[in-house]
Amino acid sequence: MAYRCWGMGVQRVGPAIAGFFSNLTPLFAALLPVAFLGELPHLYHALAFLLIVGGIAMSSRR
């Protein structure tokens, strides 16, 4: 089901935009257990978030 939703999203916005969101997968993988399982985030989660967002910002600059 997730792959079908991803395919529909890529079809709708195009592969260039969807590529940015594929980089957010680790971020969502870290945030969903916090939201649904009550796990506590750690410092390395914040560092990973900054690296992901920084990488997306750098790759989207012209």
PDBQT receptor file of N, H, CA, C and O in Angstrom, charges set to zero:
ATOM      1  N   MET A   1       0.827  -1.183   0.000  1.00  0.00    +0.000 N 
ATOM      2  CA  MET A   1       0.000   0.000   0.000  1.00  0.00    +0.000 C 
ATOM      3  C   MET A   1       0.878   1.257   0.000  1.00  0.00    +0.000 C 
ATOM      4  O   MET A   1       0.584   2.227  -0.698  1.00  0.00    +0.000 OA
ATOM      5  N   ALA A   2       1.939   1.230   0.776  1.00  0.00    +0.000 N 
ATOM      6  H   ALA A   2       2.179   0.442   1.343  1.00  0.00    +0.000 HD
ATOM      7  CA  ALA A   2       2.823   2.392   0.839  1.00  0.00    +0.000 C 
ATOM      8  C   ALA A   2       3.493   2.654  -0.511  1.00  0.00    +0.000 C 
ATOM      9  O   ALA A   2       3.636   3.806  -0.920  1.00  0.00    +0.000 OA
ATOM     10  N   TYR A   3       3.901   1.591  -1.198  1.00  0.00    +0.000 N 
ATOM     11  H   TYR A   3       3.785   0.655  -0.865  1.00  0.00    +0.000 HD
ATOM     12  CA  TYR A   3       4.535   1.779  -2.503  1.00  0.00    +0.000 C 
ATOM     13  C   TYR A   3       3.544   2.335  -3.526  1.00  0.00    +0.000 C 
ATOM     14  O   TYR A   3       3.911   3.135  -4.386  1.00  0.00    +0.000 OA
ATOM     15  N   ARG A   4       2.311   1.912  -3.426  1.00  0.00    +0.000 N 
ATOM     16  H   ARG A   4       2.012   1.262  -2.727  1.00  0.00    +0.000 HD
ATOM     17  CA  ARG A   4       1.286   2.445  -4.332  1.00  0.00    +0.000 C 
ATOM     18  C   ARG A   4       1.070   3.934  -4.076  1.00  0.00    +0.000 C 
ATOM     19  O   ARG A   4       0.978   4.720  -5.018  1.00  0.00    +0.000 OA
ATOM     20  N   CYS A   5       0.990   4.320  -2.814  1.00  0.00    +0.000 N 
ATOM     21  H   CYS A   5       1.065   3.681  -2.048  1.00  0.00    +0.000 HD
ATOM     22  CA  CYS A   5       0.834   5.739  -2.472  1.00  0.00    +0.000 C 
ATOM     23  C   CYS A   5       2.036   6.543  -2.946  1.00  0.00    +0.000 C 
ATOM     24  O   CYS A   5       1.885   7.653  -3.456  1.00  0.00    +0.000 OA
ATOM     25  N   TRP A   6       3.246   5.975  -2.774  1.00  0.00    +0.000 N 
ATOM     26  H   TRP A   6       3.369   5.073  -2.359  1.00  0.00    +0.000 HD
ATOM     27  CA  TRP A   6       4.443   6.662  -3.237  1.00  0.00    +0.000 C 
ATOM     28  C   TRP A   6       4.394   6.832  -4.758  1.00  0.00    +0.000 C 
ATOM     29  O   TRP A   6       4.697   7.908  -5.273  1.00  0.00    +0.000 OA
ATOM     30  N   GLY A   7       4.019   5.788  -5.466  1.00  0.00    +0.000 N 
ATOM     31  H   GLY A   7       3.773   4.913  -5.048  1.00  0.00    +0.000 HD
ATOM     32  CA  GLY A   7       3.928   5.863  -6.918  1.00  0.00    +0.000 C 
ATOM     33  C   GLY A   7       2.920   6.908  -7.378  1.00  0.00    +0.000 C 
ATOM     34  O   GLY A   7       3.171   7.627  -8.345  1.00  0.00    +0.000 OA
ATOM     35  N   MET A   8       1.804   6.996  -6.706  1.00  0.00    +0.000 N 
ATOM     36  H   MET A   8       1.601   6.412  -5.920  1.00  0.00    +0.000 HD
ATOM     37  CA  MET A   8       0.805   8.003  -7.057  1.00  0.00    +0.000 C 
ATOM     38  C   MET A   8       1.324   9.402  -6.762  1.00  0.00    +0.000 C 
ATOM     39  O   MET A   8       1.049  10.333  -7.519  1.00  0.00    +0.000 OA
ATOM     40  N   GLY A   9       2.056   9.561  -5.695  1.00  0.00    +0.000 N 
ATOM     41  H   GLY A   9       2.280   8.805  -5.080  1.00  0.00    +0.000 HD
ATOM     42  CA  GLY A   9       2.645  10.857  -5.364  1.00  0.00    +0.000 C 
ATOM     43  C   GLY A   9       3.683  11.286  -6.386  1.00  0.00    +0.000 C 
ATOM     44  O   GLY A   9       3.715  12.447  -6.795  1.00  0.00    +0.000 OA
ATOM     45  N   VAL A  10       4.536  10.351  -6.801  1.00  0.00    +0.000 N 
ATOM     46  H   VAL A  10       4.510   9.408  -6.469  1.00  0.00    +0.000 HD
ATOM     47  CA  VAL A  10       5.539  10.656  -7.821  1.00  0.00    +0.000 C 
ATOM     48  C   VAL A  10       4.856  11.024  -9.129  1.00  0.00    +0.000 C 
ATOM     49  O   VAL A  10       5.282  11.947  -9.823  1.00  0.00    +0.000 OA
ATOM     50  N   GLN A  11       3.813  10.310  -9.453  1.00  0.00    +0.000 N 
ATOM     51  H   GLN A  11       3.468   9.561  -8.888  1.00  0.00    +0.000 HD
ATOM     52  CA  GLN A  11       3.068  10.600 -10.677  1.00  0.00    +0.000 C 
ATOM     53  C   GLN A  11       2.452  11.996 -10.627  1.00  0.00    +0.000 C 
ATOM     54  O   GLN A  11       2.398  12.695 -11.639  1.00  0.00    +0.000 OA
ATOM     55  N   ARG A  12       1.998  12.388  -9.470  1.00  0.00    +0.000 N 
ATOM     56  H   ARG A  12       2.042  11.821  -8.647  1.00  0.00    +0.000 HD
ATOM     57  CA  ARG A  12       1.324  13.687  -9.334  1.00  0.00    +0.000 C 
ATOM     58  C   ARG A  12       2.303  14.864  -9.347  1.00  0.00    +0.000 C 
ATOM     59  O   ARG A  12       2.055  15.851 -10.039  1.00  0.00    +0.000 OA
ATOM     60  N   VAL A  13       3.416  14.784  -8.596  1.00  0.00    +0.000 N 
ATOM     61  H   VAL A  13       3.617  13.982  -8.034  1.00  0.00    +0.000 HD
ATOM     62  CA  VAL A  13       4.314  15.934  -8.472  1.00  0.00    +0.000 C 
ATOM     63  C   VAL A  13       5.575  15.813  -9.319  1.00  0.00    +0.000 C 
ATOM     64  O   VAL A  13       6.279  16.804  -9.514  1.00  0.00    +0.000 OA
ATOM     65  N   GLY A  14       5.870  14.634  -9.817  1.00  0.00    +0.000 N 
ATOM     66  H   GLY A  14       5.299  13.829  -9.658  1.00  0.00    +0.000 HD
ATOM     67  CA  GLY A  14       7.066  14.435 -10.625  1.00  0.00    +0.000 C 
ATOM     68  C   GLY A  14       8.227  13.910  -9.802  1.00  0.00    +0.000 C 
ATOM     69  O   GLY A  14       8.259  14.077  -8.583  1.00  0.00    +0.000 OA
ATOM     70  N   PRO A  15       9.177  13.278 -10.466  1.00  0.00    +0.000 N 
ATOM     71  CA  PRO A  15      10.287  12.655  -9.741  1.00  0.00    +0.000 C 
ATOM     72  C   PRO A  15      11.240  13.644  -9.088  1.00  0.00    +0.000 C 
ATOM     73  O   PRO A  15      11.851  13.314  -8.072  1.00  0.00    +0.000 OA
ATOM     74  N   ALA A  16      11.386  14.837  -9.632  1.00  0.00    +0.000 N 
ATOM     75  H   ALA A  16      10.889  15.105 -10.457  1.00  0.00    +0.000 HD
ATOM     76  CA  ALA A  16      12.319  15.804  -9.043  1.00  0.00    +0.000 C 
ATOM     77  C   ALA A  16      11.866  16.237  -7.654  1.00  0.00    +0.000 C 
ATOM     78  O   ALA A  16      12.678  16.301  -6.731  1.00  0.00    +0.000 OA
ATOM     79  N   ILE A  17      10.598  16.528  -7.501  1.00  0.00    +0.000 N 
ATOM     80  H   ILE A  17       9.939  16.476  -8.251  1.00  0.00    +0.000 HD
ATOM     81  CA  ILE A  17      10.063  16.934  -6.194  1.00  0.00    +0.000 C 
ATOM     82  C   ILE A  17       9.996  15.737  -5.252  1.00  0.00    +0.000 C 
ATOM     83  O   ILE A  17      10.335  15.851  -4.075  1.00  0.00    +0.000 OA
ATOM     84  N   ALA A  18       9.563  14.604  -5.762  1.00  0.00    +0.000 N 
ATOM     85  H   ALA A  18       9.287  14.511  -6.719  1.00  0.00    +0.000 HD
ATOM     86  CA  ALA A  18       9.437  13.408  -4.918  1.00  0.00    +0.000 C 
ATOM     87  C   ALA A  18      10.788  12.956  -4.381  1.00  0.00    +0.000 C 
ATOM     88  O   ALA A  18      10.863  12.384  -3.294  1.00  0.00    +0.000 OA
ATOM     89  N   GLY A  19      11.854  13.207  -5.132  1.00  0.00    +0.000 N 
ATOM     90  H   GLY A  19      11.793  13.672  -6.015  1.00  0.00    +0.000 HD
ATOM     91  CA  GLY A  19      13.189  12.832  -4.674  1.00  0.00    +0.000 C 
ATOM     92  C   GLY A  19      13.581  13.509  -3.377  1.00  0.00    +0.000 C 
ATOM     93  O   GLY A  19      14.274  12.915  -2.551  1.00  0.00    +0.000 OA
ATOM     94  N   PHE A  20      13.147  14.749  -3.187  1.00  0.00    +0.000 N 
ATOM     95  H   PHE A  20      12.584  15.232  -3.858  1.00  0.00    +0.000 HD
ATOM     96  CA  PHE A  20      13.432  15.444  -1.932  1.00  0.00    +0.000 C 
ATOM     97  C   PHE A  20      12.746  14.753  -0.756  1.00  0.00    +0.000 C 
ATOM     98  O   PHE A  20      13.322  14.653   0.328  1.00  0.00    +0.000 OA
ATOM     99  N   PHE A  21      11.537  14.282  -0.963  1.00  0.00    +0.000 N 
ATOM    100  H   PHE A  21      11.070  14.363  -1.843  1.00  0.00    +0.000 HD
ATOM    101  CA  PHE A  21      10.799  13.658   0.122  1.00  0.00    +0.000 C 
ATOM    102  C   PHE A  21      11.321  12.269   0.457  1.00  0.00    +0.000 C 
ATOM    103  O   PHE A  21      11.141  11.804   1.583  1.00  0.00    +0.000 OA
ATOM    104  N   SER A  22      11.960  11.598  -0.490  1.00  0.00    +0.000 N 
ATOM    105  H   SER A  22      12.106  11.975  -1.404  1.00  0.00    +0.000 HD
ATOM    106  CA  SER A  22      12.537  10.295  -0.171  1.00  0.00    +0.000 C 
ATOM    107  C   SER A  22      13.666  10.436   0.842  1.00  0.00    +0.000 C 
ATOM    108  O   SER A  22      13.956   9.504   1.591  1.00  0.00    +0.000 OA
ATOM    109  N   ASN A  23      14.300  11.605   0.861  1.00  0.00    +0.000 N 
ATOM    110  H   ASN A  23      14.064  12.362   0.252  1.00  0.00    +0.000 HD
ATOM    111  CA  ASN A  23      15.355  11.849   1.848  1.00  0.00    +0.000 C 
ATOM    112  C   ASN A  23      14.796  12.049   3.249  1.00  0.00    +0.000 C 
ATOM    113  O   ASN A  23      15.546  11.981   4.223  1.00  0.00    +0.000 OA
ATOM    114  N   LEU A  24      13.514  12.291   3.369  1.00  0.00    +0.000 N 
ATOM    115  H   LEU A  24      12.905  12.346   2.578  1.00  0.00    +0.000 HD
ATOM    116  CA  LEU A  24      12.896  12.491   4.678  1.00  0.00    +0.000 C 
ATOM    117  C   LEU A  24      12.448  11.184   5.340  1.00  0.00    +0.000 C 
ATOM    118  O   LEU A  24      11.965  11.204   6.473  1.00  0.00    +0.000 OA
ATOM    119  N   THR A  25      12.600  10.064   4.658  1.00  0.00    +0.000 N 
ATOM    120  H   THR A  25      12.993  10.048   3.739  1.00  0.00    +0.000 HD
ATOM    121  CA  THR A  25      12.178   8.777   5.215  1.00  0.00    +0.000 C 
ATOM    122  C   THR A  25      12.822   8.484   6.570  1.00  0.00    +0.000 C 
ATOM    123  O   THR A  25      12.108   8.073   7.484  1.00  0.00    +0.000 OA
ATOM    124  N   PRO A  26      14.138   8.674   6.751  1.00  0.00    +0.000 N 
ATOM    125  CA  PRO A  26      14.720   8.417   8.078  1.00  0.00    +0.000 C 
ATOM    126  C   PRO A  26      14.157   9.340   9.161  1.00  0.00    +0.000 C 
ATOM    127  O   PRO A  26      14.018   8.937  10.316  1.00  0.00    +0.000 OA
ATOM    128  N   LEU A  27      13.841  10.557   8.787  1.00  0.00    +0.000 N 
ATOM    129  H   LEU A  27      13.954  10.884   7.849  1.00  0.00    +0.000 HD
ATOM    130  CA  LEU A  27      13.255  11.492   9.754  1.00  0.00    +0.000 C 
ATOM    131  C   LEU A  27      11.899  10.990  10.228  1.00  0.00    +0.000 C 
ATOM    132  O   LEU A  27      11.620  10.979  11.427  1.00  0.00    +0.000 OA
ATOM    133  N   PHE A  28      11.061  10.578   9.292  1.00  0.00    +0.000 N 
ATOM    134  H   PHE A  28      11.288  10.587   8.319  1.00  0.00    +0.000 HD
ATOM    135  CA  PHE A  28       9.753  10.049   9.677  1.00  0.00    +0.000 C 
ATOM    136  C   PHE A  28       9.900   8.755  10.469  1.00  0.00    +0.000 C 
ATOM    137  O   PHE A  28       9.117   8.492  11.382  1.00  0.00    +0.000 OA
ATOM    138  N   ALA A  29      10.892   7.956  10.126  1.00  0.00    +0.000 N 
ATOM    139  H   ALA A  29      11.528   8.171   9.385  1.00  0.00    +0.000 HD
ATOM    140  CA  ALA A  29      11.126   6.712  10.864  1.00  0.00    +0.000 C 
ATOM    141  C   ALA A  29      11.536   6.991  12.307  1.00  0.00    +0.000 C 
ATOM    142  O   ALA A  29      11.300   6.161  13.185  1.00  0.00    +0.000 OA
ATOM    143  N   ALA A  30      12.140   8.133  12.560  1.00  0.00    +0.000 N 
ATOM    144  H   ALA A  30      12.332   8.807  11.847  1.00  0.00    +0.000 HD
ATOM    145  CA  ALA A  30      12.519   8.489  13.927  1.00  0.00    +0.000 C 
ATOM    146  C   ALA A  30      11.377   9.170  14.671  1.00  0.00    +0.000 C 
ATOM    147  O   ALA A  30      11.259   9.019  15.887  1.00  0.00    +0.000 OA
ATOM    148  N   LEU A  31      10.536   9.919  13.961  1.00  0.00    +0.000 N 
ATOM    149  H   LEU A  31      10.632  10.042  12.973  1.00  0.00    +0.000 HD
ATOM    150  CA  LEU A  31       9.464  10.667  14.623  1.00  0.00    +0.000 C 
ATOM    151  C   LEU A  31       8.217   9.839  14.910  1.00  0.00    +0.000 C 
ATOM    152  O   LEU A  31       7.536  10.082  15.907  1.00  0.00    +0.000 OA
ATOM    153  N   LEU A  32       7.909   8.883  14.069  1.00  0.00    +0.000 N 
ATOM    154  H   LEU A  32       8.462   8.685  13.259  1.00  0.00    +0.000 HD
ATOM    155  CA  LEU A  32       6.693   8.101  14.287  1.00  0.00    +0.000 C 
ATOM    156  C   LEU A  32       6.717   7.277  15.572  1.00  0.00    +0.000 C 
ATOM    157  O   LEU A  32       5.689   7.206  16.245  1.00  0.00    +0.000 OA
ATOM    158  N   PRO A  33       7.843   6.644  15.954  1.00  0.00    +0.000 N 
ATOM    159  CA  PRO A  33       7.854   5.956  17.253  1.00  0.00    +0.000 C 
ATOM    160  C   PRO A  33       7.678   6.916  18.434  1.00  0.00    +0.000 C 
ATOM    161  O   PRO A  33       7.107   6.545  19.460  1.00  0.00    +0.000 OA
ATOM    162  N   VAL A  34       8.163   8.133  18.287  1.00  0.00    +0.000 N 
ATOM    163  H   VAL A  34       8.627   8.435  17.454  1.00  0.00    +0.000 HD
ATOM    164  CA  VAL A  34       7.968   9.134  19.337  1.00  0.00    +0.000 C 
ATOM    165  C   VAL A  34       6.481   9.443  19.471  1.00  0.00    +0.000 C 
ATOM    166  O   VAL A  34       5.953   9.527  20.580  1.00  0.00    +0.000 OA
ATOM    167  N   ALA A  35       5.811   9.611  18.334  1.00  0.00    +0.000 N 
ATOM    168  H   ALA A  35       6.239   9.543  17.433  1.00  0.00    +0.000 HD
ATOM    169  CA  ALA A  35       4.396   9.983  18.348  1.00  0.00    +0.000 C 
ATOM    170  C   ALA A  35       3.488   8.833  18.777  1.00  0.00    +0.000 C 
ATOM    171  O   ALA A  35       2.542   9.040  19.537  1.00  0.00    +0.000 OA
ATOM    172  N   PHE A  36       3.771   7.613  18.292  1.00  0.00    +0.000 N 
ATOM    173  H   PHE A  36       4.540   7.445  17.675  1.00  0.00    +0.000 HD
ATOM    174  CA  PHE A  36       2.839   6.514  18.522  1.00  0.00    +0.000 C 
ATOM    175  C   PHE A  36       3.236   5.562  19.635  1.00  0.00    +0.000 C 
ATOM    176  O   PHE A  36       2.369   4.920  20.228  1.00  0.00    +0.000 OA
ATOM    177  N   LEU A  37       4.515   5.454  19.931  1.00  0.00    +0.000 N 
ATOM    178  H   LEU A  37       5.219   5.976  19.450  1.00  0.00    +0.000 HD
ATOM    179  CA  LEU A  37       4.974   4.495  20.936  1.00  0.00    +0.000 C 
ATOM    180  C   LEU A  37       5.480   5.149  22.212  1.00  0.00    +0.000 C 
ATOM    181  O   LEU A  37       5.780   4.461  23.187  1.00  0.00    +0.000 OA
ATOM    182  N   GLY A  38       5.575   6.471  22.210  1.00  0.00    +0.000 N 
ATOM    183  H   GLY A  38       5.331   7.030  21.417  1.00  0.00    +0.000 HD
ATOM    184  CA  GLY A  38       6.034   7.172  23.397  1.00  0.00    +0.000 C 
ATOM    185  C   GLY A  38       7.523   7.073  23.642  1.00  0.00    +0.000 C 
ATOM    186  O   GLY A  38       7.984   7.336  24.753  1.00  0.00    +0.000 OA
ATOM    187  N   GLU A  39       8.291   6.697  22.621  1.00  0.00    +0.000 N 
ATOM    188  H   GLU A  39       7.917   6.483  21.718  1.00  0.00    +0.000 HD
ATOM    189  CA  GLU A  39       9.740   6.623  22.795  1.00  0.00    +0.000 C 
ATOM    190  C   GLU A  39      10.320   8.030  22.894  1.00  0.00    +0.000 C 
ATOM    191  O   GLU A  39       9.773   8.974  22.324  1.00  0.00    +0.000 OA
ATOM    192  N   LEU A  40      11.407   8.164  23.608  1.00  0.00    +0.000 N 
ATOM    193  H   LEU A  40      11.851   7.397  24.071  1.00  0.00    +0.000 HD
ATOM    194  CA  LEU A  40      12.042   9.459  23.768  1.00  0.00    +0.000 C 
ATOM    195  C   LEU A  40      13.083   9.682  22.678  1.00  0.00    +0.000 C 
ATOM    196  O   LEU A  40      13.876   8.785  22.390  1.00  0.00    +0.000 OA
ATOM    197  N   PRO A  41      13.092  10.867  22.068  1.00  0.00    +0.000 N 
ATOM    198  CA  PRO A  41      14.136  11.158  21.081  1.00  0.00    +0.000 C 
ATOM    199  C   PRO A  41      15.472  11.401  21.764  1.00  0.00    +0.000 C 
ATOM    200  O   PRO A  41      15.529  11.811  22.923  1.00  0.00    +0.000 OA
ATOM    201  N   HIS A  42      16.532  11.144  21.038  1.00  0.00    +0.000 N 
ATOM    202  H   HIS A  42      16.486  10.810  20.096  1.00  0.00    +0.000 HD
ATOM    203  CA  HIS A  42      17.881  11.335  21.555  1.00  0.00    +0.000 C 
ATOM    204  C   HIS A  42      18.582  12.442  20.778  1.00  0.00    +0.000 C 
ATOM    205  O   HIS A  42      18.066  12.929  19.772  1.00  0.00    +0.000 OA
ATOM    206  N   LEU A  43      19.748  12.833  21.248  1.00  0.00    +0.000 N 
ATOM    207  H   LEU A  43      20.167  12.438  22.065  1.00  0.00    +0.000 HD
ATOM    208  CA  LEU A  43      20.506  13.896  20.614  1.00  0.00    +0.000 C 
ATOM    209  C   LEU A  43      20.877  13.538  19.179  1.00  0.00    +0.000 C 
ATOM    210  O   LEU A  43      20.890  14.410  18.310  1.00  0.00    +0.000 OA
ATOM    211  N   TYR A  44      21.176  12.273  18.922  1.00  0.00    +0.000 N 
ATOM    212  H   TYR A  44      21.165  11.565  19.628  1.00  0.00    +0.000 HD
ATOM    213  CA  TYR A  44      21.562  11.895  17.565  1.00  0.00    +0.000 C 
ATOM    214  C   TYR A  44      20.388  12.026  16.589  1.00  0.00    +0.000 C 
ATOM    215  O   TYR A  44      20.602  12.171  15.386  1.00  0.00    +0.000 OA
ATOM    216  N   HIS A  45      19.147  11.976  17.097  1.00  0.00    +0.000 N 
ATOM    217  H   HIS A  45      18.973  11.859  18.075  1.00  0.00    +0.000 HD
ATOM    218  CA  HIS A  45      17.999  12.230  16.227  1.00  0.00    +0.000 C 
ATOM    219  C   HIS A  45      18.008  13.683  15.744  1.00  0.00    +0.000 C 
ATOM    220  O   HIS A  45      17.746  13.957  14.573  1.00  0.00    +0.000 OA
ATOM    221  N   ALA A  46      18.309  14.600  16.647  1.00  0.00    +0.000 N 
ATOM    222  H   ALA A  46      18.522  14.378  17.598  1.00  0.00    +0.000 HD
ATOM    223  CA  ALA A  46      18.362  16.015  16.273  1.00  0.00    +0.000 C 
ATOM    224  C   ALA A  46      19.502  16.264  15.281  1.00  0.00    +0.000 C 
ATOM    225  O   ALA A  46      19.339  17.018  14.322  1.00  0.00    +0.000 OA
ATOM    226  N   LEU A  47      20.644  15.636  15.513  1.00  0.00    +0.000 N 
ATOM    227  H   LEU A  47      20.776  15.024  16.292  1.00  0.00    +0.000 HD
ATOM    228  CA  LEU A  47      21.766  15.779  14.596  1.00  0.00    +0.000 C 
ATOM    229  C   LEU A  47      21.405  15.236  13.215  1.00  0.00    +0.000 C 
ATOM    230  O   LEU A  47      21.704  15.866  12.201  1.00  0.00    +0.000 OA
ATOM    231  N   ALA A  48      20.774  14.085  13.176  1.00  0.00    +0.000 N 
ATOM    232  H   ALA A  48      20.532  13.573  14.000  1.00  0.00    +0.000 HD
ATOM    233  CA  ALA A  48      20.358  13.502  11.898  1.00  0.00    +0.000 C 
ATOM    234  C   ALA A  48      19.354  14.411  11.191  1.00  0.00    +0.000 C 
ATOM    235  O   ALA A  48      19.425  14.588   9.975  1.00  0.00    +0.000 OA
ATOM    236  N   PHE A  49      18.419  14.986  11.949  1.00  0.00    +0.000 N 
ATOM    237  H   PHE A  49      18.361  14.841  12.936  1.00  0.00    +0.000 HD
ATOM    238  CA  PHE A  49      17.444  15.905  11.369  1.00  0.00    +0.000 C 
ATOM    239  C   PHE A  49      18.151  17.090  10.717  1.00  0.00    +0.000 C 
ATOM    240  O   PHE A  49      17.815  17.470   9.595  1.00  0.00    +0.000 OA
ATOM    241  N   LEU A  50      19.123  17.673  11.408  1.00  0.00    +0.000 N 
ATOM    242  H   LEU A  50      19.395  17.364  12.319  1.00  0.00    +0.000 HD
ATOM    243  CA  LEU A  50      19.859  18.810  10.862  1.00  0.00    +0.000 C 
ATOM    244  C   LEU A  50      20.641  18.431   9.608  1.00  0.00    +0.000 C 
ATOM    245  O   LEU A  50      20.708  19.207   8.655  1.00  0.00    +0.000 OA
ATOM    246  N   LEU A  51      21.228  17.246   9.611  1.00  0.00    +0.000 N 
ATOM    247  H   LEU A  51      21.174  16.616  10.385  1.00  0.00    +0.000 HD
ATOM    248  CA  LEU A  51      21.963  16.799   8.432  1.00  0.00    +0.000 C 
ATOM    249  C   LEU A  51      21.025  16.575   7.243  1.00  0.00    +0.000 C 
ATOM    250  O   LEU A  51      21.361  16.931   6.114  1.00  0.00    +0.000 OA
ATOM    251  N   ILE A  52      19.869  15.996   7.490  1.00  0.00    +0.000 N 
ATOM    252  H   ILE A  52      19.596  15.707   8.407  1.00  0.00    +0.000 HD
ATOM    253  CA  ILE A  52      18.911  15.751   6.417  1.00  0.00    +0.000 C 
ATOM    254  C   ILE A  52      18.412  17.061   5.837  1.00  0.00    +0.000 C 
ATOM    255  O   ILE A  52      18.428  17.249   4.620  1.00  0.00    +0.000 OA
ATOM    256  N   VAL A  53      17.972  17.963   6.692  1.00  0.00    +0.000 N 
ATOM    257  H   VAL A  53      17.960  17.811   7.681  1.00  0.00    +0.000 HD
ATOM    258  CA  VAL A  53      17.449  19.246   6.222  1.00  0.00    +0.000 C 
ATOM    259  C   VAL A  53      18.554  20.051   5.536  1.00  0.00    +0.000 C 
ATOM    260  O   VAL A  53      18.308  20.694   4.516  1.00  0.00    +0.000 OA
ATOM    261  N   GLY A  54      19.759  20.018   6.084  1.00  0.00    +0.000 N 
ATOM    262  H   GLY A  54      19.959  19.496   6.913  1.00  0.00    +0.000 HD
ATOM    263  CA  GLY A  54      20.876  20.710   5.451  1.00  0.00    +0.000 C 
ATOM    264  C   GLY A  54      21.197  20.149   4.074  1.00  0.00    +0.000 C 
ATOM    265  O   GLY A  54      21.484  20.902   3.144  1.00  0.00    +0.000 OA
ATOM    266  N   GLY A  55      21.149  18.839   3.945  1.00  0.00    +0.000 N 
ATOM    267  H   GLY A  55      20.916  18.227   4.701  1.00  0.00    +0.000 HD
ATOM    268  CA  GLY A  55      21.390  18.209   2.646  1.00  0.00    +0.000 C 
ATOM    269  C   GLY A  55      20.326  18.573   1.630  1.00  0.00    +0.000 C 
ATOM    270  O   GLY A  55      20.636  18.819   0.464  1.00  0.00    +0.000 OA
ATOM    271  N   ILE A  56      19.078  18.611   2.060  1.00  0.00    +0.000 N 
ATOM    272  H   ILE A  56      18.826  18.411   3.007  1.00  0.00    +0.000 HD
ATOM    273  CA  ILE A  56      17.995  18.997   1.154  1.00  0.00    +0.000 C 
ATOM    274  C   ILE A  56      18.147  20.460   0.758  1.00  0.00    +0.000 C 
ATOM    275  O   ILE A  56      17.959  20.814  -0.406  1.00  0.00    +0.000 OA
ATOM    276  N   ALA A  57      18.485  21.308   1.719  1.00  0.00    +0.000 N 
ATOM    277  H   ALA A  57      18.637  21.021   2.665  1.00  0.00    +0.000 HD
ATOM    278  CA  ALA A  57      18.667  22.733   1.407  1.00  0.00    +0.000 C 
ATOM    279  C   ALA A  57      19.823  22.949   0.436  1.00  0.00    +0.000 C 
ATOM    280  O   ALA A  57      19.722  23.762  -0.483  1.00  0.00    +0.000 OA
ATOM    281  N   MET A  58      20.920  22.222   0.637  1.00  0.00    +0.000 N 
ATOM    282  H   MET A  58      21.002  21.561   1.383  1.00  0.00    +0.000 HD
ATOM    283  CA  MET A  58      22.069  22.373  -0.260  1.00  0.00    +0.000 C 
ATOM    284  C   MET A  58      21.745  21.867  -1.663  1.00  0.00    +0.000 C 
ATOM    285  O   MET A  58      22.134  22.490  -2.651  1.00  0.00    +0.000 OA
ATOM    286  N   SER A  59      21.043  20.754  -1.759  1.00  0.00    +0.000 N 
ATOM    287  H   SER A  59      20.726  20.247  -0.956  1.00  0.00    +0.000 HD
ATOM    288  CA  SER A  59      20.757  20.199  -3.078  1.00  0.00    +0.000 C 
ATOM    289  C   SER A  59      19.692  20.978  -3.829  1.00  0.00    +0.000 C 
ATOM    290  O   SER A  59      19.603  20.864  -5.052  1.00  0.00    +0.000 OA
ATOM    291  N   SER A  60      18.886  21.760  -3.138  1.00  0.00    +0.000 N 
ATOM    292  H   SER A  60      18.959  21.853  -2.145  1.00  0.00    +0.000 HD
ATOM    293  CA  SER A  60      17.844  22.515  -3.815  1.00  0.00    +0.000 C 
ATOM    294  C   SER A  60      18.319  23.909  -4.239  1.00  0.00    +0.000 C 
ATOM    295  O   SER A  60      17.601  24.614  -4.948  1.00  0.00    +0.000 OA
ATOM    296  N   ARG A  61      19.515  24.309  -3.815  1.00  0.00    +0.000 N 
ATOM    297  H   ARG A  61      20.098  23.736  -3.239  1.00  0.00    +0.000 HD
ATOM    298  CA  ARG A  61      20.062  25.610  -4.229  1.00  0.00    +0.000 C 
ATOM    299  C   ARG A  61      20.543  25.519  -5.667  1.00  0.00    +0.000 C 
ATOM    300  O   ARG A  61      20.975  24.461  -6.124  1.00  0.00    +0.000 OA
ATOM    301  N   ARG A  62      20.465  26.612  -6.356  1.00  0.00    +0.000 N 
ATOM    302  H   ARG A  62      20.114  27.471  -5.984  1.00  0.00    +0.000 HD
ATOM    303  CA  ARG A  62      20.903  26.628  -7.765  1.00  0.00    +0.000 C 
ATOM    304  C   ARG A  62      22.250  27.242  -7.886  1.00  0.00    +0.000 C 
ATOM    305  O   ARG A  62      22.785  27.345  -8.989  1.00  0.00    +0.000 OA
TER     306      ARG A  62
